[in-house]
Amino acid sequence: MKKILAIAIAAIMTVALCVSASANLNVDRIFINANDMSEGTDVKDNDPIEINAGDKVYILGWAANPDGALTEIVWSVDGGADQKCSDIYRDRADVAGAGIAVADNGTHAGFGVDAAADGGLMELIGIGSVAGGAHVLTLKAIYADGTNETKDYNINISGEAAPAEEKSEDQWLCGSEPDATQAPSWWFNPLCTPEQNTDGRQITVNFKAAGYFSGISVFAYCNAADLGEASTKVELIADGATVAEGAIVSEGDKAYDVDFGKSFAPGTYSLKFTPLTGNNTANGTWFVLGGFAGTGEDVSVDHNVNGPADGIQPSIKLVGATPSGSAPTPGGNPKTADAAVIAIAAVAVVALAGVVVAKKVR
């Protein structure tokens, strides 16, 4: 009897150790047309999962790999190209706390958030445009160590596919893309380091977006990287509140891309540039926003540094995007733990209890 009990305990412990020793993609929920845990019904275990053309599909879960943090979750159908999901990630320290091997203590390991008010579940962007019929849906976790892990689900799509969402065109705030032969103009004197920044130096570009956008491309004059680093914070502001942030780190005179990680609707916004590091001394480190003679409408600039000549507008391009994936990116800890984490933790508790019982029997 003692041998049987010992073998059973060893088997349980082996299962627990195997769970924590390799990558683990856990899809805890799949919802149709519901972006909130309190409003949807989990269809993850349905075979096949029934979807109507044009439906939106949302997922919630986590991915753990001891050798590399989760980079992103993507989806595909029938072995086709990987497609994007909405940028809804969160830290999952509770996964590490359950004894599961996960890089960086679960930082960025979770995808989707329980409540729509906090960002909601992760959307499979564009799945409503997949043609009707039987398909295999593949969810893939991509890790920082170059590995990936997949889960497959049989799905059946009824009805005609919804038309693909149209991507908005790029929009130059200076009216049009500057001609390659056009001589640029200095826009503002360098933003300096905060230690020197007694007057709160900043450049704020106010504009009206004609379409959806997910980032910007900014032409700037910056020192070469070997002179030291100059970094500049970029804030996207709507209705007086910061809705996205990014940074530009100096690498010379060029166009710098800032990806906001989600789509923003047409409307009125501001871009605020403030210094993080650098100085404006001779041969020092700096950031200067470039400009060209432009004809952009609904564009104005607030600043407290020296500006350009009349008719010069900021050389900023809004990067066009589709309407999907525009849910806000949440941060912080989850409100609840996923059921799979609780179950694995329970296995560990049972295993430990078994060890105690066996010891008493002996």
N, C-alpha and C positions, 0 to 999 in steps of 0.2 A: 504493500500500500504506500509505504514511504517512497519507494522508487517511482511508482506511478505519479504520485503527487509532485515529486521533484521534476519528473519529465514534463508534466503539464505546466509547472511554473516556468521551466526553462523555455518551453515553447512560447508562452505568453511574453516573456521577456525578450525572446528573439524577435517576435513580431514587433514589439515596441521599439527595439533597437533598429530594426530594418526600416521602419517608418521614418526614423530620425536620421538615417545615414545617407539618404539620397534625395534627389529633387522630388518635390511633391506638389503637383498642381491639384488644388482642391476647388472645384466649382460647387459652391454650397447652394446656390439658388439660380434658377433661370425663370425669368418672368416675361410675359408677353404684354406689351402696351401698359406696363405699370412700372414706374420709376421709384417706387417706395415700398418698403417691406410690408407696410400696413395695408396696402391697397391691392396687392397682387396675389396670385396663386402660383406656387412653385410647380413647374412642369419638367424639372430636370430628369425625373425618373420615367417620364412617359416615353414609349417607344412604338411608333415614332412621335416626335414632338410636332403637334399640328399648328401650322402658322398660316395665316391669310396673307396674300400678297399685299404689301404696303405696311404690314405690321412692324412695330419696333420691338426688338429683343434686347433684354437687359440681363446682366449677370452679376453675381456677387461671390466673392471667395478670396483665396490667397494662394500664393505660390512660394514654396520654400526650397532653397538650394543652399547647402552649407558653403559652397565654393564660389558663389556669385549672387549678388542681389538681383531681384526681379527688375528687368529693364522695361518691358512692356508686354501687354497682352494683345494678340492679334487674332483674327478669325479668317477662315477661308471655307469655300464650298467645293466639294468634289475634287480636292487636290489642286485647286486653282491658286491664284496669287493671294498673298496675305493682304488683308484689309485692316484698316485702323479701327480702334475702339475709342470711345471718349476718354479724355485724360482724367480719370477719376481713380486716384490711388490714395492709399493711406498707410501709416505705419501699423505693424501688427506685432508689438512686443509680447502680446498674449500667446502668439504662436510659439515663440522661443520659450516662454514661460511654461508651456505645456510639454517641454522636453523634445520639441521638434528642432532638428538642426537647420538653422536658417542664418544666412549672412547678415551682418550688421544689426543683430538683435531684432530682426523683423522690419527694419526700415524699408518703406516702399513695397512691402510684401503683399499688402492687401489691395484688392481691386473692387470698387463699388463701396458705397456707404448706405447704411440702412434707410435713412430718411431723405426724401427729396429736398427738404429745406437745407440739408447739409451737403448737397451735391447729388445725392441719389445713386442708383445703381449704375453700373458701367454699360453704356450702349454699344451694340455692334453696329457701327455706322454703315448705313447703306444696304443692310440685309433685306429691307423691304423692296429692293429693286431686283432681287434674284428671281429668275423665271420660275413659274409654277412647276410642281412635280416633286418626285422623291429625290432627296439629296442627302449627302453626308456633310454635316457641319463639323468643322475642326476648330477647336480653341487651342491656341498655342501660347505658352509662357516662354519668353525669351530672357535669358539670364546674362549677367555681365561677364561671365566666364566664357561666353560663346556657345553655350549649350542651350537646348530648348526641350520642352516637354509638351505633349499634346494630349487632348481628350477628344474623342469623336462621339457625335450624336446623330442618330437618324432623324431627319426632319421631313415633313411633307407640307409643301406650300400649295395652297388652294387659290385659284383666281389668277388674274393677269398681273404681271409684275408692275409695280409702281414705277413711273419714270424716274430715271436717275436725277438726283438733285443737281441743279446747275450751280457751278462754282462762280462766284463773283469775280469780276476782272480786277487786276491790280490797279491801284489808284495812286498817282503821283500827286502829292500835295502842292507841288510847284506847277501843276497843270498838265505836264507831259514829261515823258522820259527825256532827260537832257541829252542833247546831241553829243556824240563822242568827241567832236572837235570843239565844243563849247568850253570856254575857259571858266572854271569855277571861281566863285568869289568867297573870300573869308566871310563866315557868317557871324560868329561871336568870338570875342577873345576867350582864351582858355578858361575853362572852369578849374578852380584850384582846389587844393586839399582842404578838407573840413577844418583842419587846424588853422589855416590861413583865412578861413571863410567867415570873417566877422560880419559880413553884410548879407549872409544867406544867399550866396550866388545860386542862380538857377535859370534855366531856359524852359519856358512852357509854351508849347505849340498847340493852339486851339484849332480844331478842324471839324468838318462834317464828313463822315464816311458815307459814301454813296451806296456801298454794298457790304456784304459780310467780309470780315477780315480776321486773320488769326495771328498776325505778327507784322513787323515792319522791317524795312531795309533802309539803313541810314548811311549816307556818305559823310564821313568825318575825317578830319585831319588829326592824326595822333602821332606821337613820337614812336620811333622804332622800339620794339620790345627790349632790345639790348640796353636801352637807356633806363630801364626800370618800368614798372607797371603803373599805368594810370587807368583807373576803373571808374565808370560812371553809371549811376543807377538810372533806370528808365521806368517810369510809372505811367500806366494807362489809367486815366481818370474819367469817370462818368458820374454825373450828378454830384460832383464834389467829393466822391469817394474813390479810392484806388481799387481798381478791379483786377489788375494784373501787374506784374513786375518782371523786369529783366535787367541785364547788365551788359555793358560794352567794355571790353578790356583792350587796351591799346596794342595794336600790332602794325602801326604805320597808317599811311593815307589809303583808305579803301572803303568799300561798302561793308557795313556791319549788319548782320541779321539778328533780330531779336524775335524769338518764337514765344508767344503768350500761352501756347498749349491748348487753346480752345478758340471757338469761333465767337465773334462779336457781331451783333446786328447793326444795320445801318443806323446812324444817329450822330449826335454831337459828343465829341470826346476831347480830351487834352492829353498831350504827352509831356511829361515833366522830366527834365534832365538835371540831376544834381550830382556833385562829385563825391566819390567814395575815397579814392586815393590819388596821389599825384601832386604836382606843384607846377606853377607857371613861371619858374625862373628860367634864365637863359640855358639852353641845352638840357632842360629838365623834362619832366613828363607832363603831358597835357592832353586834353580832349577839346577839339573845336568842331562845332557843328557846321557842316558845309552848306552852301547854298548856290542857287543859279538864278538867273533872270527868269522869272516865272509868271504864269497867268492863272494860278490856282485861285478858285473861289472859296469863300467861307473859311479862309485861313488867316489867323492872326497870331502874333507872338508877344508874350509877356516875358520880360527879362530885366535883370539889373546889372548887365554887363554891356560892353560896347557892342552895338549892332552893325548891320551892313548898310550899304547904300540903298536908296529907294529902289523898289522893283525886284530886290533879291528875296527869294523865298526859300524855305528849308528844303534840302534835298532828301526828302523822306518819301518812301513808297509804302503804301498799305498792301500787304500780301493778301490777295483774294482767297476766300474760303467758301465752303458750303454751309448751310444753316445747321446741319447736324453737329452733334458733339459740343454744343454751346453751354452745357451745364457747368456751373462753377466748380473749380478744383478745390476739394476740401483739404484740410490738414488736421493734424492732431490724432488723438486716439479714437478708436471705434467706441460706439455706445454699447454694443453688445458683442459677445464672442460668437464666432461661428460654431455651429453644432458639431462639425467634425473635430474642431480643436477640443471641445469639451469631451467628446467621445474618446479621443486619443488619451487625454488626461485621465479619463476614467479607467482606461486599460492599464495605465501605469499604476494607479492607485490599487486596482485589483491585484496586480502582480506583486506589489509591495506587501499587501495584506496576506497574500498567499505565502510569501517568504516568512512572515511572522508566525502564521499558523504552523507551517512546517517545522519551524524552530521549536515551537511549543510541543509538537508531537514528539520530536526527538528528545 
